Amino acid sequence: MRTDPRAGRRPAGLFVGLCTLDVIQLVDRVPGPDQKLTARDQVVAAGGPATGAAVAFGRLGGRPRLLTGLGSHPLALGVRADLDALGVRVTDLAVDHVRPPAVSSILVTESTGERAVASTNATGHRLRAPADLAELVASCDVAEFDGHHMDLAVQVARAARAAGRPTLLDGGSWKDGTERLLASTDVAVCSADFHPPGTATPAETLDFLRDHGVTWAAVTGGAAPIVWAGPGAGGLVGVPETRVVDTLGAGDVLHGALAHHLSGPGPLDGPAFARALARAATVASRACASFGTRAWLTAG
């Protein structure tokens, strides 16, 4: 199912989904009602699942392009500048939008690495596929979606499937319209919070995904082993132990790393899928050792 990139060429990834302005504060604890506290550190950066995956893909040597909606507000210009510096090419499908982009307010607890997030996500935009979609798909080696901007994601996934490009879903949570996206999804890696209708366990989630057209499926659970299934195969992939500083963005990094592995040549079978998951989990665990994952994403 994977394409054969020309020898010596860096793989190209097409990432479709949410782009936010993340304001991340490192705190001793999450404040209670009417409480104030002073943060130990902060990061202000471009965020969102597809965005983080695109950055990770580039960090590993790929050429990422992000399809999203930013707009022309000054805050959006700052997000674009951040992505430009990280080598992510942005196709802004809301360029005439003058309202501020979605802002994610994030508190990371220093002692555990756990995070609390509030954001409007993709509610401010309804995006259409660009006129050059066929060219964008033809020039990519893999397409990844985070389920935000669902109509756009479905259009791009169908075009990628028709062009023979592998498609990857980052299933952070179940969203309206996900069934339509699954029909054009080759690989789905979902969090434990992704609960399709009528499911309650990872095994039921894997069955649901496979029943709805996904070839290779997996469910992550933080530090717990990744559960996966595919044609005639299945199993567990261990997650490396690490000193967790910040879990924010770990899933995004995992998906960007997995997309990078899936962009290579050769058929995808059970052992290859398990190896790709293991390598992606190793990369994500390294990112967890940095506050905001930005130190890892910008290193080297």
Buried (B, 14 or more C-beta within 10 A) or exposed (E): BBBEBEEEEBBBBBBBBBBBBBBBBBBEEEEEEEEEEEEEEBBBBBBBBBBBBBBBBBBBEBBBBBBBBBBBBEBBEBBBEBBEEBBBBBBBBBEEBEEBBBBBBBBBBBEEBBBEBEBEBBEBBEBEBBEEBEEBBEEBBBBBBBBBBBBBBBBBBBBBBEEEBBBBBBBBEBBEEBBBBBEBBBBBBBBBEBBBEEBEEBEBBBBBBBEBBBBBBBBBEEBEBBBBBBEEEBBEBEBEEBEBBBBBBBBBBBBBBBBBBBBBEEEBBBEBBBEBBBBBBBBBBBBBBBBBBBBBBEEE
